[in-house]
Structure formats: C-alpha cells, structure tokens
Amino acid sequence: MTRPFLLLSAALLFSPVLMAQQIKRELGDFDFTLGTTPSRSMAQGLISPSAVGAFHGGLDFSHPSGWYLGQYAPSMGVTPNSTLRLDSYLGYKHQFDSSLGYEVGLIHYSQPTIAGPDSYALYGGISLLGNRFGGALRDNPDNRTGTLFADFGQLPLFDVDLTVKLAHHRLGTPFTIGDGSQVNAFSDWSLELSRPWLGIDLNLIYSNSNLSGGGCDAYSGINTYCDSVVTLKAQRSFF
C-alpha cells in the first residue's frame, strides 16, 4: 500500500494544476482528499509536522460508515538533503450528534530509505461542542512518547483558533551530555494561534521543552527546535 500511495501523491501534488492545500472529490462511496496539508481531524494533531523546506503532502479516504485510511509524507525525500518519511494511518470516527463524537486509530511511522525499525502510535479522542481533545501512545524503541492534544476551536471575542500539544518522551538509551550527566526523559509542548486574514492563514506558534544548554543535544521531540521559539507562518490556498 505504501508505494502506490506515495506515487499517487507525488504525481498529483507536483502537477501544475494542484498548487493548493487540499482537493476534495467523491470516489463511489468514499470521500477522497488530496493535499499538501494533513486532512484528518484527530490524526492531524499527532502525525509528524512537515519538514522545513521539504516537499510534503498526502491523501485520505473516508467511508460513511466511519472508517478511514490515509497517508501523509512530511518529507517526500526528493531533495539531496531530505529523507523520505511516511505516516500511514487507519481509524474509525463516529459522531453521536452535532456536539459529541469520538475517534480511534493507529498510525505507522516509517522512513523506507533508512534501515531500522518502524514505530506505531495508538490514538484516540473526543469532539465536544466544536472542541477536540485527543492523545496518543507511540512505541519507538529509541523514544517512547505520550502526547496530549487539544484544539479549542475559535476563542470567543478574539476570533482566533487555539491549539495546544504536550508530549513526554522517555529515551530507550540514556543520552550522555558534555558534563557527564544523562538525559533519560524530557517533555515538550507547543501552543498555536491561527486565524484567516485577507485569504491568508496566519499561524503564531510558541514551542519549548524542559531541556536547555547541552541537554538539547538529546532532543528529538514534537517541535523543530529544543529551545523556546516563536514562529509566525503565513500560507495561502489557491482555491
């Protein structure tokens, strides 16, 4: 399944007519989404972020019964300094009514061009009154991770969406830093504010971890950087 998914994503994502974030179509009983941003609700907060400067994208199939599957590539590995990374997922989503629902699923993380074991994550969550709360447990021999994720939707009076993510990582092998001390575990977090403006999606992101100084040599978490960082992103959909 991995190779056909990847080739289809690459062929469509890099075609001249697909300079957009997402395209949605109906294929028989399935809803099909193809784009350069993750489309799946709960998994969207848990799959790997897109690598800076890398070609990325994926696709998603969902059925009216609630089952869905998809694949997202944070990096297609098409540039000399990038590595192919694939996040494949299978899940089930059920909505009781317009205000309450739940979702569970499994994510498979892989780097096909690099030797070594793949890792998996079980995830689940609930949607409540337009808010989403989820969590995941990722089994990776080098870094076992528990993640909590909350999307509070649009905040009253401020006209911005708030998303928060918190993760705790336990290293399979303690990391020894320059002063001889060891890092066995660490935590990191991010807070994101987003809103549309003149057709542009603006995102203000604060990220940090409890590591500092030489301890940052051991960092391999949910954020791009170990230290406290504020990032402003602006992206525009072409339709």
C-alpha positions as YAML, in Angstrom:
chain: A
units: angstrom
residues:
- id: 1
  name: MET
  ca: [0.00, 0.00, 0.00]
- id: 2
  name: THR
  ca: [2.85, 2.42, 0.81]
- id: 3
  name: ARG
  ca: [4.43, 2.71, -2.64]
- id: 4
  name: PRO
  ca: [1.19, 3.24, -4.67]
- id: 5
  name: PHE
  ca: [0.00, 5.83, -2.15]
- id: 6
  name: LEU
  ca: [3.31, 7.69, -2.38]
- id: 7
  name: LEU
  ca: [3.49, 7.68, -6.16]
- id: 8
  name: LEU
  ca: [-0.09, 8.89, -6.50]
- id: 9
  name: SER
  ca: [0.53, 11.68, -4.00]
- id: 10
  name: ALA
  ca: [3.73, 12.79, -5.72]
- id: 11
  name: ALA
  ca: [2.25, 12.72, -9.21]
- id: 12
  name: LEU
  ca: [-0.75, 14.82, -8.27]
- id: 13
  name: LEU
  ca: [0.90, 17.14, -5.77]
- id: 14
  name: PHE
  ca: [3.54, 18.28, -8.22]
- id: 15
  name: SER
  ca: [1.24, 18.70, -11.23]
- id: 16
  name: PRO
  ca: [0.80, 22.34, -12.38]
- id: 17
  name: VAL
  ca: [-2.93, 22.37, -11.65]
- id: 18
  name: LEU
  ca: [-2.54, 21.37, -8.00]
- id: 19
  name: MET
  ca: [-0.95, 24.42, -6.45]
- id: 20
  name: ALA
  ca: [-3.34, 24.26, -3.48]
- id: 21
  name: GLN
  ca: [-3.61, 22.97, 0.06]
- id: 22
  name: GLN
  ca: [-6.41, 20.42, -0.44]
- id: 23
  name: ILE
  ca: [-8.58, 18.95, -3.17]
- id: 24
  name: LYS
  ca: [-11.73, 17.01, -2.24]
- id: 25
  name: ARG
  ca: [-13.55, 14.53, -4.50]
- id: 26
  name: GLU
  ca: [-16.11, 11.71, -4.23]
- id: 27
  name: LEU
  ca: [-14.99, 8.29, -5.43]
- id: 28
  name: GLY
  ca: [-18.00, 5.98, -5.24]
- id: 29
  name: ASP
  ca: [-18.90, 5.64, -1.56]
- id: 30
  name: PHE
  ca: [-15.62, 7.21, -0.46]
- id: 31
  name: ASP
  ca: [-14.68, 10.81, 0.16]
- id: 32
  name: PHE
  ca: [-11.19, 11.44, -1.19]
- id: 33
  name: THR
  ca: [-8.91, 14.27, -0.06]
- id: 34
  name: LEU
  ca: [-5.54, 15.09, -1.60]
- id: 35
  name: GLY
  ca: [-3.39, 17.98, -0.44]
- id: 36
  name: THR
  ca: [-0.23, 19.48, 0.95]
- id: 37
  name: THR
  ca: [-1.68, 19.79, 4.47]
- id: 38
  name: PRO
  ca: [-2.94, 16.94, 6.70]
- id: 39
  name: SER
  ca: [-6.69, 16.43, 6.33]
- id: 40
  name: ARG
  ca: [-7.56, 14.00, 9.13]
- id: 41
  name: SER
  ca: [-9.02, 15.61, 12.25]
- id: 42
  name: MET
  ca: [-7.56, 13.75, 15.23]
- id: 43
  name: ALA
  ca: [-4.51, 12.34, 13.45]
- id: 44
  name: GLN
  ca: [-3.75, 15.82, 12.11]
- id: 45
  name: GLY
  ca: [-2.56, 16.86, 15.54]
- id: 46
  name: LEU
  ca: [-0.44, 13.75, 16.03]
- id: 47
  name: ILE
  ca: [1.30, 12.96, 12.75]
- id: 48
  name: SER
  ca: [4.75, 14.37, 12.10]
- id: 49
  name: PRO
  ca: [4.94, 18.03, 11.11]
- id: 50
  name: SER
  ca: [6.18, 18.92, 7.64]
- id: 51
  name: ALA
  ca: [9.92, 19.26, 7.43]
- id: 52
  name: VAL
  ca: [11.05, 22.82, 6.71]
- id: 53
  name: GLY
  ca: [11.85, 23.30, 3.03]
- id: 54
  name: ALA
  ca: [10.72, 19.76, 2.10]
- id: 55
  name: PHE
  ca: [8.12, 18.65, -0.44]
- id: 56
  name: HIS
  ca: [5.21, 17.22, 1.52]
- id: 57
  name: GLY
  ca: [1.64, 16.02, 1.05]
- id: 58
  name: GLY
  ca: [-0.73, 13.11, 1.33]
- id: 59
  name: LEU
  ca: [-4.13, 11.62, 0.71]
- id: 60
  name: ASP
  ca: [-7.10, 10.41, 2.72]
- id: 61
  name: PHE
  ca: [-10.07, 8.08, 2.06]
- id: 62
  name: SER
  ca: [-13.13, 8.08, 4.32]
- id: 63
  name: HIS
  ca: [-16.34, 5.99, 4.20]
- id: 64
  name: PRO
  ca: [-19.82, 6.95, 5.50]
- id: 65
  name: SER
  ca: [-19.58, 4.05, 7.97]
- id: 66
  name: GLY
  ca: [-16.88, 5.98, 9.84]
- id: 67
  name: TRP
  ca: [-13.80, 4.05, 8.71]
- id: 68
  name: TYR
  ca: [-10.95, 5.93, 7.07]
- id: 69
  name: LEU
  ca: [-7.36, 5.43, 5.97]
- id: 70
  name: GLY
  ca: [-4.66, 7.64, 4.55]
- id: 71
  name: GLN
  ca: [-1.03, 8.52, 4.26]
- id: 72
  name: TYR
  ca: [0.88, 11.76, 4.83]
- id: 73
  name: ALA
  ca: [4.50, 12.37, 3.85]
- id: 74
  name: PRO
  ca: [6.13, 15.14, 5.93]
- id: 75
  name: SER
  ca: [9.05, 14.82, 3.51]
- id: 76
  name: MET
  ca: [8.98, 13.21, 0.05]
- id: 77
  name: GLY
  ca: [12.77, 12.86, 0.09]
- id: 78
  name: VAL
  ca: [13.16, 14.39, -3.37]
- id: 79
  name: THR
  ca: [15.90, 16.89, -2.48]
- id: 80
  name: PRO
  ca: [19.54, 15.92, -1.72]
- id: 81
  name: ASN
  ca: [19.31, 16.84, 1.97]
- id: 82
  name: SER
  ca: [15.89, 15.31, 2.70]
- id: 83
  name: THR
  ca: [14.79, 11.83, 3.72]
- id: 84
  name: LEU
  ca: [11.57, 10.09, 2.71]
- id: 85
  name: ARG
  ca: [9.18, 9.95, 5.70]
- id: 86
  name: LEU
  ca: [5.71, 8.39, 5.67]
- id: 87
  name: ASP
  ca: [2.91, 8.49, 8.25]
- id: 88
  name: SER
  ca: [0.20, 5.94, 7.37]
- id: 89
  name: TYR
  ca: [-2.99, 5.72, 9.41]
- id: 90
  name: LEU
  ca: [-6.20, 3.71, 9.79]
- id: 91
  name: GLY
  ca: [-9.03, 4.79, 12.04]
- id: 92
  name: TYR
  ca: [-12.71, 4.97, 12.90]
- id: 93
  name: LYS
  ca: [-14.75, 8.08, 13.65]
- id: 94
  name: HIS
  ca: [-18.30, 8.23, 15.00]
- id: 95
  name: GLN
  ca: [-20.48, 11.26, 15.61]
- id: 96
  name: PHE
  ca: [-23.40, 10.85, 18.04]
- id: 97
  name: ASP
  ca: [-24.81, 14.26, 17.15]
- id: 98
  name: SER
  ca: [-23.53, 17.70, 16.14]
- id: 99
  name: SER
  ca: [-21.92, 18.26, 19.54]
- id: 100
  name: LEU
  ca: [-20.39, 14.90, 20.54]
- id: 101
  name: GLY
  ca: [-18.28, 12.25, 18.84]
- id: 102
  name: TYR
  ca: [-15.22, 10.05, 19.24]
- id: 103
  name: GLU
  ca: [-12.32, 8.75, 17.15]
- id: 104
  name: VAL
  ca: [-9.72, 5.97, 17.48]
- id: 105
  name: GLY
  ca: [-6.94, 4.82, 15.20]
- id: 106
  name: LEU
  ca: [-3.42, 3.56, 14.53]
- id: 107
  name: ILE
  ca: [-0.53, 5.44, 12.89]
- id: 108
  name: HIS
  ca: [2.52, 3.77, 11.31]
- id: 109
  name: TYR
  ca: [5.66, 5.95, 11.10]
- id: 110
  name: SER
  ca: [8.37, 4.89, 8.66]
- id: 111
  name: GLN
  ca: [11.48, 6.05, 6.81]
- id: 112
  name: PRO
  ca: [11.72, 3.46, 3.98]
- id: 113
  name: THR
  ca: [15.16, 4.57, 2.80]
- id: 114
  name: ILE
  ca: [16.78, 4.22, 6.24]
- id: 115
  name: ALA
  ca: [17.45, 0.88, 7.90]
- id: 116
  name: GLY
  ca: [15.87, 0.44, 11.31]
- id: 117
  name: PRO
  ca: [12.58, -0.48, 12.95]
- id: 118
  name: ASP
  ca: [9.39, 1.43, 12.20]
- id: 119
  name: SER
  ca: [7.23, 2.78, 15.01]
- id: 120
  name: TYR
  ca: [3.50, 2.86, 15.74]
- id: 121
  name: ALA
  ca: [1.10, 5.03, 17.70]
- id: 122
  name: LEU
  ca: [-2.36, 4.33, 19.06]
- id: 123
  name: TYR
  ca: [-4.51, 7.46, 19.20]
- id: 124
  name: GLY
  ca: [-7.99, 8.44, 20.24]
- id: 125
  name: GLY
  ca: [-10.05, 11.37, 21.31]
- id: 126
  name: ILE
  ca: [-13.40, 13.06, 21.54]
- id: 127
  name: SER
  ca: [-15.01, 16.05, 19.85]
- id: 128
  name: LEU
  ca: [-17.19, 18.10, 22.17]
- id: 129
  name: LEU
  ca: [-19.10, 21.26, 21.25]
- id: 130
  name: GLY
  ca: [-16.67, 22.08, 18.45]
- id: 131
  name: ASN
  ca: [-13.55, 21.30, 20.53]
- id: 132
  name: ARG
  ca: [-11.26, 18.29, 20.04]
- id: 133
  name: PHE
  ca: [-9.29, 16.52, 22.78]
- id: 134
  name: GLY
  ca: [-7.01, 13.62, 21.97]
- id: 135
  name: GLY
  ca: [-3.99, 11.62, 22.95]
- id: 136
  name: ALA
  ca: [-1.56, 9.06, 21.61]
- id: 137
  name: LEU
  ca: [0.97, 6.50, 22.78]
- id: 138
  name: ARG
  ca: [3.85, 5.95, 20.37]
- id: 139
  name: ASP
  ca: [6.01, 2.83, 20.60]
- id: 140
  name: ASN
  ca: [9.51, 3.64, 19.40]
- id: 141
  name: PRO
  ca: [12.49, 1.74, 20.88]
- id: 142
  name: ASP
  ca: [14.58, 4.93, 20.86]
- id: 143
  name: ASN
  ca: [11.92, 7.33, 22.16]
- id: 144
  name: ARG
  ca: [8.60, 6.21, 23.69]
- id: 145
  name: THR
  ca: [6.22, 9.14, 23.59]
- id: 146
  name: GLY
  ca: [2.88, 10.03, 25.14]
- id: 147
  name: THR
  ca: [1.10, 13.00, 23.56]
- id: 148
  name: LEU
  ca: [-1.92, 15.07, 24.57]
- id: 149
  name: PHE
  ca: [-3.61, 17.28, 22.00]
- id: 150
  name: ALA
  ca: [-6.37, 19.90, 22.32]
- id: 151
  name: ASP
  ca: [-8.00, 22.02, 19.65]
- id: 152
  name: PHE
  ca: [-10.27, 24.59, 21.30]
- id: 153
  name: GLY
  ca: [-11.57, 25.98, 18.02]
- id: 154
  name: GLN
  ca: [-12.32, 29.67, 17.79]
- id: 155
  name: LEU
  ca: [-11.93, 31.53, 21.07]
- id: 156
  name: PRO
  ca: [-14.83, 33.83, 21.99]
- id: 157
  name: LEU
  ca: [-14.17, 37.56, 21.45]
- id: 158
  name: PHE
  ca: [-10.67, 37.01, 19.96]
- id: 159
  name: ASP
  ca: [-11.54, 35.49, 16.55]
- id: 160
  name: VAL
  ca: [-8.55, 33.10, 16.69]
- id: 161
  name: ASP
  ca: [-8.26, 29.30, 16.88]
- id: 162
  name: LEU
  ca: [-6.21, 27.83, 19.74]
- id: 163
  name: THR
  ca: [-4.37, 24.50, 19.56]
- id: 164
  name: VAL
  ca: [-2.20, 23.06, 22.35]
- id: 165
  name: LYS
  ca: [0.05, 19.99, 22.27]
- id: 166
  name: LEU
  ca: [2.02, 18.44, 25.16]
- id: 167
  name: ALA
  ca: [4.30, 15.41, 24.95]
- id: 168
  name: HIS
  ca: [6.50, 13.38, 27.30]
- id: 169
  name: HIS
  ca: [9.39, 11.36, 25.86]
- id: 170
  name: ARG
  ca: [11.32, 8.52, 27.53]
- id: 171
  name: LEU
  ca: [14.57, 7.57, 25.82]
- id: 172
  name: GLY
  ca: [15.32, 3.90, 25.26]
- id: 173
  name: THR
  ca: [19.01, 4.57, 25.96]
- id: 174
  name: PRO
  ca: [20.06, 7.44, 28.26]
- id: 175
  name: PHE
  ca: [21.84, 10.26, 26.42]
- id: 176
  name: THR
  ca: [25.10, 11.47, 27.96]
- id: 177
  name: ILE
  ca: [25.82, 15.17, 27.51]
- id: 178
  name: GLY
  ca: [29.12, 17.07, 27.74]
- id: 179
  name: ASP
  ca: [29.22, 17.49, 31.52]
- id: 180
  name: GLY
  ca: [28.76, 13.75, 32.08]
- id: 181
  name: SER
  ca: [25.12, 13.93, 33.18]
- id: 182
  name: GLN
  ca: [22.46, 11.87, 31.44]
- id: 183
  name: VAL
  ca: [19.08, 12.66, 29.92]
- id: 184
  name: ASN
  ca: [16.58, 9.83, 30.45]
- id: 185
  name: ALA
  ca: [13.37, 11.69, 29.63]
- id: 186
  name: PHE
  ca: [12.10, 15.12, 28.65]
- id: 187
  name: SER
  ca: [8.87, 16.97, 27.87]
- id: 188
  name: ASP
  ca: [7.98, 19.48, 25.19]
- id: 189
  name: TRP
  ca: [4.94, 21.50, 24.22]
- id: 190
  name: SER
  ca: [3.54, 23.92, 21.68]
- id: 191
  name: LEU
  ca: [0.75, 26.50, 21.57]
- id: 192
  name: GLU
  ca: [-0.64, 27.73, 18.25]
- id: 193
  name: LEU
  ca: [-2.95, 30.64, 17.47]
- id: 194
  name: SER
  ca: [-4.37, 30.82, 13.96]
- id: 195
  name: ARG
  ca: [-6.84, 32.93, 12.01]
- id: 196
  name: PRO
  ca: [-7.60, 33.80, 8.38]
- id: 197
  name: TRP
  ca: [-6.69, 37.27, 7.12]
- id: 198
  name: LEU
  ca: [-7.33, 38.54, 3.57]
- id: 199
  name: GLY
  ca: [-7.35, 34.98, 2.24]
- id: 200
  name: ILE
  ca: [-4.16, 34.06, 4.12]
- id: 201
  name: ASP
  ca: [-3.96, 31.60, 7.03]
- id: 202
  name: LEU
  ca: [-1.85, 33.19, 9.77]
- id: 203
  name: ASN
  ca: [-0.31, 30.95, 12.46]
- id: 204
  name: LEU
  ca: [1.57, 32.15, 15.54]
- id: 205
  name: ILE
  ca: [3.31, 29.23, 17.28]
- id: 206
  name: TYR
  ca: [5.16, 29.12, 20.59]
- id: 207
  name: SER
  ca: [7.17, 25.96, 21.31]
- id: 208
  name: ASN
  ca: [9.54, 24.93, 24.07]
- id: 209
  name: SER
  ca: [10.91, 21.99, 26.07]
- id: 210
  name: ASN
  ca: [12.33, 21.41, 29.54]
- id: 211
  name: LEU
  ca: [15.79, 20.81, 28.07]
- id: 212
  name: SER
  ca: [18.39, 23.56, 27.81]
- id: 213
  name: GLY
  ca: [22.07, 24.03, 27.06]
- id: 214
  name: GLY
  ca: [23.90, 20.77, 26.38]
- id: 215
  name: GLY
  ca: [20.71, 18.81, 27.12]
- id: 216
  name: CYS
  ca: [19.32, 19.98, 23.79]
- id: 217
  name: ASP
  ca: [21.74, 17.55, 22.10]
- id: 218
  name: ALA
  ca: [19.36, 14.81, 23.25]
- id: 219
  name: TYR
  ca: [16.25, 16.49, 21.84]
- id: 220
  name: SER
  ca: [14.13, 14.72, 19.21]
- id: 221
  name: GLY
  ca: [10.58, 15.78, 20.04]
- id: 222
  name: ILE
  ca: [7.42, 17.17, 18.52]
- id: 223
  name: ASN
  ca: [8.91, 20.61, 17.79]
- id: 224
  name: THR
  ca: [11.51, 21.73, 15.29]
- id: 225
  name: TYR
  ca: [13.71, 23.27, 17.99]
- id: 226
  name: CYS
  ca: [14.56, 22.36, 21.58]
- id: 227
  name: ASP
  ca: [14.67, 25.92, 22.96]
- id: 228
  name: SER
  ca: [11.89, 28.46, 23.34]
- id: 229
  name: VAL
  ca: [10.87, 29.64, 19.86]
- id: 230
  name: VAL
  ca: [8.10, 31.85, 18.49]
- id: 231
  name: THR
  ca: [7.25, 31.21, 14.83]
- id: 232
  name: LEU
  ca: [4.95, 33.16, 12.51]
- id: 233
  name: LYS
  ca: [3.67, 31.26, 9.47]
- id: 234
  name: ALA
  ca: [1.52, 32.57, 6.63]
- id: 235
  name: GLN
  ca: [0.09, 30.31, 3.94]
- id: 236
  name: ARG
  ca: [-2.48, 30.88, 1.21]
- id: 237
  name: SER
  ca: [-4.85, 28.44, -0.50]
- id: 238
  name: PHE
  ca: [-5.30, 28.95, -4.24]
- id: 239
  name: PHE
  ca: [-8.94, 27.78, -4.12]
...
